[in-house]
């Protein structure tokens, strides 16, 4: 797996470093996590990596297109490595869980603006909101 991650870094002209590999591995195994979680995951193997180094890596990976930063309204920024498609997200209003949802209508941008005002639209970001099954079950059990 490390060789695959290293190849991804090289493909976008980024140097292969231990912090970059660790952040990519953490995000690949744990999609939709926030920066604090990334820091905890990376420090489990590399305890000396600074907060700033991880922030810098996240920014570099996002700028290079290897990582996608999402920030649903009222939530902290989250990161994922699923960047090569046009998918959306479903967010639980109760616990904040985030899951991927396939594009609503085919290829990017998958939705058409009612008036594009001359923009060349290439992406539509859709966030679905609701209550996840665990939170729904908890609220039903709480009313019994």
C-alpha positions in Angstrom: 0.0 0.0 0.0 2.8 2.4 0.8 4.2 2.0 -2.8 0.7 2.9 -4.1 0.6 6.0 -1.9 4.1 7.0 -2.9 3.2 6.6 -6.6 0.2 8.9 -6.1 2.5 11.6 -4.5 5.0 11.3 -7.3 2.2 11.5 -10.0 1.4 15.0 -8.8 5.0 16.1 -8.3 5.0 15.9 -4.5 8.0 14.6 -2.7 7.4 11.3 -0.8 7.7 12.0 2.9 6.7 10.0 5.9 4.1 12.5 7.1 2.5 12.7 3.6 2.4 8.9 3.4 1.0 8.7 6.9 -1.8 11.3 6.3 -2.8 9.6 3.0 -2.9 6.2 4.7 -5.0 7.6 7.6 -7.5 9.2 5.2 -7.7 6.1 3.0 -8.5 4.0 6.1 -10.7 6.6 7.8 -12.6 8.8 5.3 -14.4 12.0 6.4 -12.3 12.6 9.5 -11.4 16.0 10.9 -7.9 17.4 11.4 -7.7 16.4 15.0 -8.5 12.8 14.1 -5.9 12.8 11.4 -3.3 14.1 13.9 -4.2 11.3 16.3 -4.0 8.7 13.6 -0.7 9.9 12.3 0.8 10.3 15.8 0.0 6.7 16.6 2.9 5.7 14.3 4.9 9.0 14.2 4.6 10.7 17.6 7.0 13.5 16.8 5.0 14.9 13.9 3.8 18.4 14.7 0.3 19.8 14.3 1.6 22.3 11.8 3.2 19.6 9.7 -0.1 17.8 9.4 -1.9 21.0 8.6 0.7 21.7 5.9 0.4 18.1 4.5 -3.4 18.3 4.4 -3.2 21.6 2.5 -0.5 20.3 0.0 -2.5 17.1 -0.6 -5.7 19.1 -1.1 -4.0 21.6 -3.4 -2.6 18.7 -5.4 -6.0 17.1 -5.8 -5.1 13.9 -3.8 -7.4 14.8 -1.0 -10.8 16.5 -1.0 -11.8 18.9 1.8 -15.5 19.0 2.7 -17.1 21.2 5.2 -20.9 20.7 5.7 -22.6 23.8 7.2 -21.9 24.1 11.0 -19.3 21.3 10.9 -15.5 21.3 11.0 -13.6 20.5 7.8 -13.3 16.9 7.0 -11.0 15.1 4.5 -11.2 12.2 2.2 -9.2 10.5 -0.5 -12.1 9.8 -2.8 -11.5 12.5 -5.4 -11.7 10.9 -8.8 -15.5 11.0 -9.1 -18.4 13.3 -8.6 -20.0 12.0 -5.4 -22.0 13.8 -2.7 -22.4 13.4 1.0 -25.1 12.5 3.5 -24.7 14.0 7.0 -26.4 13.0 10.2 -27.9 16.0 12.0 -27.6 14.2 15.3 -24.1 12.7 15.5 -22.4 14.3 12.4 -21.6 11.0 10.7 -20.9 11.5 7.0 -21.3 8.9 4.2 -20.7 9.0 0.5 -23.7 9.1 -1.9 -23.2 8.5 -5.6 -23.9 11.4 -8.0 -27.6 12.1 -8.4 -27.7 12.3 -12.2 -24.7 10.8 -14.0 -21.6 12.8 -14.9 -20.2 16.0 -13.4 -21.6 18.4 -12.6 -24.7 16.1 -12.4 -27.0 19.1 -11.8 -27.7 22.1 -14.0 -27.9 25.6 -12.6 -31.2 27.4 -13.5 -29.0 30.3 -14.7 -25.2 29.8 -14.9 -24.6 33.5 -15.4 -21.9 32.6 -18.0 -19.9 30.3 -15.7 -18.4 27.1 -17.0 -19.9 24.9 -14.3 -17.9 21.7 -13.7 -19.1 20.6 -10.3 -22.2 20.6 -8.1 -21.7 20.1 -4.4 -24.7 18.4 -2.8 -25.1 17.6 0.9 -28.0 15.6 2.0 -29.0 16.0 5.6 -30.9 13.6 7.8 -30.7 11.2 10.8 -28.5 8.1 10.5 -30.0 4.7 11.4 -28.2 4.5 14.8 -29.4 7.9 15.9 -32.9 7.1 14.6 -32.9 3.9 16.6 -31.7 5.7 19.7 -34.5 8.3 19.5 -37.1 5.6 19.0 -35.7 3.7 22.0 -35.7 6.9 24.1 -39.4 7.4 23.6 -40.3 3.9 24.9 
